[in-house]
Amino acid sequence: MELMNLNVDNLILQALREDITSEDITTNSVMREYRKGQVELICKQDGIIAGLGVFKRVFELLDDGTEFDIAVTDGDSVQNGQHIGKITGDIRVLLEGERTALNFLQRMSGIATYTHSIATLLEGSRTKLLDTRKTTPNMRVFEKYAVKAGGGYNHRFNLSDGILLKDNHIGAAGSVKKAIEMAKEYAPFVRKIEVEVENLDMVKEALEAGADIIMLDNMDKETMKEAVRLIDGRAQTECSGNVTKENVGDLVDIGVDYISSGALTHSAPILDLSLKGLHAI
């Protein structure tokens, strides 16, 4: 699964410009002219790899003659000490792109690894794991891709992608019922309407107003179970609120359709990867 260059090239170029404002003075001091070289991509932790297409694109934008021999694909498991592949090209390009390429690959692989660790806990249940919009600014396309590579699913991509009436929207409208009525009046009929609720009275109000998806936000487990019983399939259900690897197992038997977790993108540690053994060939 590859990200479209149309969507990501400008973001990658911004990252490269951040790292190289005029020149790589260190590389240019030790490598004054073209020389072909090769370097190995090595994994230093067990995990799930994600972002190889972005990793490659960093070097391609610096020199489209860069060559890659990568033995894994996004979503594959990798192990500590595993030699993932080799990158061949202008030594200056390999040095200039190293940090930016690894930053993307480590970040995305870390998210895929953390997502996989949670998604595994939901295996065998009806519940799907969703991400949120709690992403790093300008990194959303990469981070949401990594969630999918790790076995999770994407919630809406941005504010134009779907209707989600949260507590402050409800406050602005005056009530759950009014917010849903206004959304139905304004939005195209093809859009589903999701509403965030915090208690059983709000669940009942959302049902009566015809919400398509009801998000059970920061409820205790027993209240969520009662909410699912009340909803009884008349709307899809989502559980949200401080969901992490440590507590997601307690939520499996509630019976919701989805569990969303901001931690997938805002709290995942990187996966340690390295480029080693650069040499001329």
C-alpha positions in Angstrom: 0.0 0.0 0.0 1.6 3.2 -1.2 0.8 6.8 -0.4 0.2 9.0 -3.4 3.1 11.2 -4.2 0.6 14.0 -5.0 -0.4 14.0 -1.4 2.9 13.7 0.3 5.7 15.2 -1.8 5.2 18.7 -0.6 5.2 17.6 3.0 8.4 15.6 2.5 10.0 18.6 0.8 9.1 20.8 3.7 10.8 18.3 6.0 13.9 18.3 3.8 14.0 22.1 3.7 13.8 22.2 7.5 16.9 20.0 7.7 18.8 21.6 4.7 18.3 25.3 4.5 21.2 25.9 2.1 23.5 22.9 2.1 24.7 19.9 4.2 27.9 21.5 5.2 29.2 18.4 7.0 28.6 16.1 4.0 30.0 18.6 1.5 33.2 19.0 3.6 34.0 15.3 3.3 32.4 14.4 0.0 33.2 17.1 -2.6 31.9 15.3 -5.7 29.7 12.3 -6.8 30.6 8.9 -5.6 28.4 5.9 -5.6 27.8 4.2 -2.3 25.6 1.8 -0.3 24.1 1.8 3.2 22.1 -0.8 5.1 18.7 -0.3 6.8 18.8 -2.1 10.1 16.0 -2.7 12.7 17.0 -2.3 16.3 13.7 -3.3 17.9 10.9 -5.8 17.4 7.9 -4.2 15.8 5.8 -3.5 12.7 7.3 -1.6 9.8 5.4 1.2 8.1 6.4 4.1 5.9 8.8 2.5 3.5 7.3 4.4 0.6 7.9 7.7 2.4 11.4 6.6 3.4 12.2 5.9 -0.3 10.6 9.1 -1.5 12.9 11.2 0.7 15.9 10.0 -1.2 14.1 10.0 -4.6 13.3 13.7 -4.2 17.0 14.4 -3.6 18.0 12.1 -6.5 15.6 10.0 -8.5 18.5 7.7 -9.4 18.6 6.3 -5.9 18.0 2.5 -5.8 16.4 0.4 -3.1 16.5 -3.3 -2.3 14.1 -3.7 0.6 13.2 -7.2 1.9 9.9 -6.3 3.7 6.7 -4.4 3.0 4.6 -2.2 5.2 2.7 -4.1 7.8 5.3 -6.8 8.1 6.8 -7.8 11.5 10.5 -7.0 11.9 12.9 -8.1 14.6 15.8 -6.5 16.5 19.0 -6.9 14.5 17.2 -7.6 11.2 18.8 -6.2 8.1 15.8 -4.8 6.2 17.4 -3.7 3.0 20.0 -1.7 1.2 20.0 1.8 -0.4 22.4 2.6 -3.2 23.2 6.0 -4.7 25.1 9.2 -4.5 26.9 9.1 -1.1 26.0 12.8 -0.6 22.3 12.0 -1.1 22.4 9.1 1.3 23.9 11.3 4.0 21.7 14.3 3.3 18.5 12.3 3.4 19.3 9.9 6.2 17.8 11.8 9.2 14.6 12.9 7.4 14.0 9.5 6.0 14.5 7.8 9.3 12.4 10.3 11.1 9.4 9.4 8.9 10.1 5.7 9.0 10.7 5.5 12.8 7.6 7.6 13.6 5.3 5.7 11.3 6.6 2.3 12.3 6.2 3.2 16.0 2.6 4.0 15.4 2.0 0.8 13.4 3.7 -1.2 16.2 1.6 0.4 19.0 -1.6 0.1 17.0 -0.9 -3.6 16.3 -0.4 -4.2 20.0 -3.8 -2.9 20.8 -5.6 -4.4 17.7 -4.3 -7.8 18.8 -6.2 -7.4 22.1 -9.5 -7.0 20.1 -9.0 -10.0 17.9 -12.0 -12.3 17.9 -14.4 -9.5 18.9 -16.8 -7.5 16.8 -15.0 -4.3 17.8 -12.8 -2.3 15.4 -10.0 0.0 16.6 -10.1 3.6 15.3 -7.6 6.5 15.4 -8.6 10.2 16.0 -7.6 13.6 14.8 -5.0 13.9 17.7 -2.2 13.8 15.2 1.1 15.8 14.8 0.4 18.9 12.7 1.3 18.3 9.0 1.9 14.6 9.8 -1.7 13.3 9.7 -1.6 11.6 6.3 1.5 9.7 7.4 0.2 8.8 10.9 -3.2 7.7 9.8 -1.6 5.5 7.1 0.6 3.9 9.8 -2.5 3.1 11.9 -3.9 1.1 9.0 -0.5 -0.6 8.5 -0.7 -1.7 12.1 -4.2 -3.2 11.8 -6.3 -0.3 12.9 -8.9 1.7 11.0 -9.2 5.4 10.3 -11.9 7.7 11.8 -12.6 10.8 9.8 -9.5 12.4 8.2 -10.4 16.0 8.9 -13.3 18.4 9.7 -14.6 18.2 6.1 -14.7 14.4 6.2 -17.6 13.8 8.5 -20.0 15.2 11.1 -19.1 14.6 14.7 -21.1 16.6 17.2 -19.0 16.9 20.4 -19.8 18.5 23.7 -19.1 22.1 22.6 -21.1 21.7 19.4 -24.0 20.5 21.5 -23.4 23.4 23.8 -23.5 25.8 20.9 -26.7 24.3 19.5 -28.4 24.1 22.9 -29.1 20.4 23.1 -28.3 17.0 21.6 -31.7 17.0 19.7 -31.2 20.5 18.3 -27.6 19.8 17.2 -28.7 16.7 15.3 -31.7 18.5 13.7 -29.4 21.3 12.6 -26.8 18.9 11.2 -29.5 17.0 9.2 -30.8 20.3 7.8 -27.3 21.5 6.8 -25.4 18.5 5.7 -25.8 16.4 2.5 -28.0 13.4 3.0 -25.1 11.1 2.2 -23.3 12.1 5.4 -23.7 10.1 8.6 -24.2 12.0 11.8 -22.2 11.0 14.9 -22.9 12.5 18.3 -20.8 12.4 21.5 -22.8 11.6 24.6 -21.7 11.5 28.3 -24.7 9.9 30.1 -27.8 7.7 29.4 -30.2 10.6 29.1 -28.0 11.9 26.2 -28.0 8.4 24.7 -31.9 8.4 24.7 -32.0 11.9 23.2 -29.5 11.0 20.4 -31.6 7.9 19.6 -34.8 9.8 19.4 -33.2 12.5 17.2 -31.9 9.8 14.8 -28.2 9.9 15.2 -26.4 7.4 13.0 -23.4 6.8 15.3 -23.4 7.4 19.1 -20.0 7.9 20.8 -20.0 6.9 24.4 -17.4 9.3 25.8 -15.6 8.8 29.2 -18.4 6.6 30.6 -17.7 3.8 33.1 -17.9 0.3 31.9 -21.4 -0.6 33.3 -22.9 2.6 31.9 -21.5 1.8 28.5 -23.0 -1.7 28.7 -26.4 -0.2 29.5 -26.0 2.3 26.7 -25.3 -0.5 24.2 -28.4 -2.3 25.5 -30.5 0.8 25.1 -29.2 1.5 21.6 -29.9 -2.1 20.6 -28.5 -1.8 17.0 -30.5 1.3 16.2 -27.3 3.2 15.8 -23.6 2.3 15.5 -21.7 2.6 18.7 -18.2 4.0 19.5 -16.4 4.0 22.8 -13.9 6.8 23.4 -11.9 8.4 26.2 -8.4 7.7 27.4 -8.2 4.3 25.7 -4.7 2.8 25.9 -3.0 -0.6 25.6 -3.3 -1.0 29.3 -7.1 -0.7 29.5 -8.5 -1.6 26.1 -8.8 -5.3 27.2 -11.4 -4.3 29.8 -13.6 -2.8 27.0 -13.9 -5.8 24.7 -17.0 -7.3 26.2 -19.0 -4.1 26.1 -20.1 -4.9 22.5 -19.5 -1.5 20.9 -18.8 -1.4 17.1 -15.7 0.8 17.5 -13.2 1.8 20.1 -11.3 5.0 19.2 -7.9 5.9 20.8 -6.0 9.1 20.4 -3.0 7.3 22.0 -2.4 5.5 18.7 -0.9 8.7 17.2 -0.1 10.9 20.2 1.6 8.4 22.5 3.2 5.8 20.3 7.0 5.7 20.8 9.2 5.4 17.7 10.5 2.1 16.4 14.3 2.2 16.5 15.8 1.9 13.0 19.2 2.9 11.7 21.2 3.3 8.5 24.6 1.7 9.0 27.7 0.6 7.2 27.8 3.4 4.5 30.6 2.6 2.0 31.7 3.4 -1.5 31.1 0.8 -4.2 
